[in-house]
Amino acid sequence: MVKITDKSNYSRFARPSSEDEGVWLDHVEVHLVTHPVGQVKPMHTHDPPQDHIIVMRSGRMRWTVEDQTLDAEPGDVIVTPAGTAHSYEVLGDEPARVVCIDSPTRPKPES
């Protein structure tokens, strides 16, 4: 079991004041991310390849995974297998808040 209490050790915990706060463990990283109104991320893949899971908490987004597009709202889950191209855009007039789960991890953030 791991309990993170020392917030000065950012090798495992991103700064809470950041737009992207989260926990990096050996095999998984979990981010709490707020995407601003109107944000568009063009088609991309993660490097290194990661399984990418998005849990919608608030707002609305349009996700495209390879050639399939869907609109997502709170409670929806989007799964993108490692190496799969995907894009998104934030819909409506409120930011989209998501939980993003990636595995394996990218290099740990600098402190």
Summary of the structure (lengths in Angstrom):
residues: 111
radius of gyration: 14.3
end to end distance: 23.3
largest distance: 43.3
contacts: 287
relative contact order: 0.30
helix: 0%
strand: 50%
